[in-house]
């Protein structure tokens, strides 16, 4: 039986040299390690597409997630999972509580100077966990266009470490090359926030709320 190895990091199956594979022809690449990657194997992760941004031109703070979870995608609403603390925190910041109709919550965000979006426009991911996002098939949102439409933005907050990581790797280098936006980015606050996801249980809700209030509140008060 052929020796096989499945790489979770590359989502690829590798086989030992000179292994016969029956069936259709496969596009293979031989690597120096002596293993062969079956490059034609297709990913089974579904493709997810995110939502349009929520903002008004006078927004002072932009809150970015990575990509909406399955519950949100199915509902067509940001942070629809009942255990996600996002709307509880927004209730304290701008009155956009979870008991309010969704459209009114979004309006409270706009009135409170908060814009909402995700770093990714499209990705492959199984389930809702950020750790399952496949890095080979990512499409980032058009932040240059959004920043130009929101000239008062002074702070970008990342809802969790994955959003911050993706933004810094995929979006920030391009924005820094933008002639008009580069000076603004130099003075803009980029702040990683504790994730509101129930998957991040290391910090209790009360502490998450205090941290969000301390880090976002000053930027909202200066409006």
Secondary structure, DSSP 8 states (H G I E B T S, - for coil): ---EEEETTTTEEEEETT----SS---EEE-TTSEEEETT----S-EEE----B--TT--EEEEESS--HHHHHHTSTT--TT--HHHHHHHHHS--TTS-HHHHHHHHHHTTEEEEESEEEEEESSS-GGGEEEEEEEE--HHHHHHH-TT--EEEEESHHHHHHIIIIIHHHHHT-TTTHHHHHH-EEEEE---STT--SS-HHHHHHHHHHHHHHHHHT-
